[in-house]
Amino acid sequence: MKGLGRSLVGIIIFILLWQAVAMILDRSIIVPSPLETFSLFGQLLAQPTTLLAGLQTAWKVVLALLLVLILGLPAGLLLGLFQPLYDMSRPLIMVIQAVPVISWLSLVLFTWGRNWQGPVLIAFLSILPVAILTTVSGVGNLDKKLLEMSRLYRVPGQKVLRDIYLGSLVPFIVAIIDVSLGQAWKVILVAEYLCGDSGLGMKIFDARSFVDTPSVYAFTLLAVLLGIATERLIKMGTRRIYKKWVPA
């Protein structure tokens, strides 16, 4: 309760500062007041098209994260087990990690134009290196004595994979999700804004085109709330998985 109270105080202070800046500038085209933004937010929330746009963005985020986990974790596990393969692959991973989002955006626009696949692909490529490198680090921290004991006592391979490899990697998988989720939201929104054909990013683009600053703020507020909600839901799921593999 103490932490919740402090969070509420922080939110109130932020809104008061926002109101002060809006009053000083007195130009809603630059900074609309909180009351104007929240009022418009309520109106937009009552529109089915707004909820649809939010769901379109949310499922792209989830899809990109699932693809990263499905492809990045096995790749990281394989590279972590075979050092020569990791040494050969590391330059490519570093290149993918270093390429700026704007370059992926340009490539997607030239190749496909505006569509939903582009934002998913860009988010996937942006967070894939983190997943692979984090998994490699997790493999490097495996308890070698446990692996030797499993070989000595001829523990079935399925049990070794589940209890030793996955059990040891669960904290790293949770870390990947924590780091990647917020990044995925930001990248998806930017990609929707520049090369998407649906979602909240597209709504923000339309609002900017009509110089509708309050709508930009309202859609951004919705994106923030959805990002927090999906983060909480996914963290609840990962917490259960963590407790299953790593007993307290």
C-alpha positions in Angstrom: 0.0 0.0 0.0 2.9 2.4 0.8 4.3 1.9 -2.7 0.9 2.4 -4.3 0.4 5.6 -2.4 3.8 6.9 -3.5 2.9 6.0 -7.1 -0.4 8.0 -6.9 1.5 11.0 -5.4 3.9 10.8 -8.4 1.0 10.7 -10.9 -0.7 13.7 -9.2 2.5 15.7 -9.3 3.0 14.9 -12.9 -0.6 16.0 -13.8 -0.1 19.2 -11.8 3.1 20.0 -13.7 1.4 19.2 -17.0 -1.4 21.6 -16.1 1.0 24.3 -15.1 2.9 24.0 -18.5 -0.4 24.0 -20.4 -1.5 27.2 -18.5 1.8 28.9 -19.1 1.9 28.2 -22.8 -1.9 28.6 -23.2 -1.8 26.9 -26.6 -3.5 23.5 -26.9 -1.9 23.0 -30.3 1.4 22.5 -28.4 0.3 21.2 -24.9 -3.4 20.6 -24.3 -4.5 20.6 -20.7 -5.0 17.3 -18.8 -8.8 18.0 -18.6 -9.0 18.4 -22.4 -6.9 15.3 -23.0 -8.8 13.1 -20.5 -12.1 14.3 -21.8 -11.1 13.5 -25.4 -9.6 10.2 -24.2 -13.0 9.2 -22.8 -14.8 10.1 -26.0 -12.2 8.1 -28.1 -12.5 5.1 -25.8 -16.2 5.0 -26.5 -15.5 4.6 -30.2 -15.1 1.0 -31.5 -12.5 2.1 -34.0 -10.2 3.2 -31.1 -10.5 -0.1 -29.3 -9.9 -1.9 -32.5 -6.7 0.1 -33.1 -5.5 -0.6 -29.6 -6.1 -4.4 -30.1 -4.3 -4.3 -33.5 -1.2 -2.7 -31.9 -1.3 -5.1 -28.9 -1.5 -8.3 -30.9 1.4 -7.1 -33.1 3.5 -6.6 -29.9 2.5 -10.0 -28.6 3.3 -11.7 -32.0 6.7 -10.0 -32.2 7.5 -11.1 -28.7 6.4 -14.7 -29.3 8.5 -14.9 -32.5 11.5 -13.7 -30.6 11.0 -16.3 -27.9 10.3 -19.1 -30.3 13.3 -18.4 -32.5 15.6 -16.5 -30.3 15.7 -18.9 -27.3 16.6 -22.1 -29.3 19.2 -20.1 -31.3 20.7 -18.7 -28.1 20.7 -22.2 -26.6 22.4 -23.7 -29.6 25.0 -20.9 -29.8 25.7 -21.1 -26.1 26.4 -24.9 -26.3 28.7 -24.6 -29.4 31.3 -21.9 -28.9 32.7 -22.0 -32.5 29.2 -21.5 -33.9 28.7 -18.6 -31.5 32.0 -17.0 -32.6 30.9 -17.3 -36.3 27.4 -15.9 -35.6 28.3 -13.0 -33.2 29.3 -10.5 -36.0 25.9 -11.0 -37.7 24.1 -10.6 -34.4 26.1 -7.4 -33.7 25.2 -6.1 -37.2 21.5 -6.8 -36.6 21.7 -5.1 -33.2 23.5 -2.0 -34.6 21.2 -1.4 -37.6 18.9 1.6 -36.6 15.1 1.2 -36.7 14.9 3.9 -39.4 16.9 1.7 -41.8 14.6 -1.3 -41.2 11.7 1.1 -41.8 13.1 2.2 -45.1 13.7 -1.4 -46.2 10.2 -2.4 -45.3 8.6 0.5 -47.1 10.6 -0.2 -50.3 9.8 -3.9 -50.1 6.2 -4.2 -48.9 4.8 -0.7 -48.5 2.4 0.0 -45.6 1.1 -3.2 -44.0 0.9 -5.0 -40.6 3.8 -7.3 -41.3 6.3 -4.5 -41.4 5.9 -3.3 -37.8 6.1 -6.9 -36.6 9.2 -7.7 -38.5 11.0 -4.5 -37.4 10.1 -5.2 -33.7 11.3 -8.8 -34.1 14.6 -7.7 -35.6 15.1 -5.0 -33.0 14.8 -7.3 -29.9 16.0 -10.6 -31.4 19.7 -9.9 -30.6 18.9 -9.2 -27.0 17.1 -12.5 -26.7 19.9 -14.5 -28.3 22.7 -12.9 -26.3 20.8 -13.1 -23.0 20.2 -16.8 -23.6 23.8 -17.4 -24.5 24.8 -15.7 -21.2 22.3 -18.0 -19.4 23.8 -21.1 -21.0 27.2 -20.0 -19.9 26.0 -19.8 -16.3 24.7 -23.4 -16.2 25.9 -25.5 -13.3 28.5 -27.8 -14.9 28.4 -30.1 -11.9 24.7 -30.8 -12.4 25.4 -31.7 -16.1 28.2 -34.1 -15.1 26.0 -35.7 -12.5 23.2 -36.1 -15.0 25.6 -37.9 -17.4 27.0 -40.0 -14.6 23.5 -41.2 -13.4 22.2 -41.4 -17.0 19.3 -39.0 -16.4 16.9 -39.0 -19.3 17.6 -36.3 -21.9 14.1 -34.9 -21.6 14.5 -34.4 -17.8 17.9 -32.8 -18.3 16.5 -30.4 -20.8 13.5 -29.5 -18.6 15.0 -29.4 -15.1 18.6 -28.3 -15.8 18.6 -26.3 -19.0 15.2 -24.7 -18.9 15.2 -24.5 -15.1 18.5 -22.5 -15.2 17.4 -20.4 -18.1 14.0 -19.3 -16.7 15.4 -16.2 -14.9 17.1 -15.2 -18.2 13.8 -15.8 -20.1 11.9 -13.6 -17.6 14.6 -10.9 -18.1 14.3 -11.1 -21.9 10.5 -10.6 -21.6 10.9 -7.7 -19.1 13.4 -5.9 -21.3 11.8 -6.7 -24.7 8.2 -5.9 -23.9 8.5 -2.1 -23.5 10.9 -1.9 -26.4 8.5 -3.9 -28.6 5.7 -1.4 -27.8 7.8 1.6 -28.8 9.1 0.0 -32.0 5.7 -1.2 -33.1 4.1 2.3 -32.5 6.9 4.0 -34.5 6.7 1.5 -37.3 2.9 1.8 -37.4 3.3 5.6 -37.6 5.8 5.4 -40.5 5.0 2.2 -42.4 1.9 0.6 -40.9 -1.7 0.5 -42.1 -3.5 0.0 -38.8 -3.1 0.4 -35.0 -2.5 3.2 -32.6 0.6 4.4 -34.5 -1.6 5.0 -37.5 -4.1 6.8 -35.4 -1.4 9.1 -34.1 -0.2 9.7 -37.7 -3.7 10.7 -38.7 -4.1 13.0 -35.8 -0.8 14.7 -36.6 -1.8 15.1 -40.2 -4.9 17.1 -39.1 -2.8 19.0 -36.5 -5.0 17.5 -33.8 -2.6 17.7 -30.8 -5.2 16.7 -28.1 -5.9 13.5 -30.1 -2.2 12.8 -30.3 -2.0 13.0 -26.5 -5.1 10.9 -26.0 -4.0 8.1 -28.3 -0.5 8.2 -26.6 -2.2 7.9 -23.2 -4.1 4.8 -24.5 -0.9 3.3 -25.8 0.8 3.8 -22.4 -2.1 2.2 -20.5 -2.2 -0.8 -22.9 1.5 -1.2 -22.6 1.3 -1.2 -18.8 -1.6 -3.6 -18.9 0.1 -6.1 -21.2 3.3 -5.9 -19.2 1.4 -6.8 -16.0 -0.5 -9.6 -17.6 2.6 -11.2 -19.1 4.6 -10.7 -15.9 1.8 -12.6 -14.0 2.3 -15.5 -16.5 6.1 -15.4 -16.3 5.9 -15.3 -12.5 3.9 -18.5 -12.5 6.4 -20.2 -14.8 9.3 -19.0 -12.7 7.7 -20.5 -9.5 7.0 -23.8 -11.4 10.7 -24.3 -12.4 12.4 -22.4 -9.6 10.7 -23.2 -6.2 11.1 -20.6 -3.5 
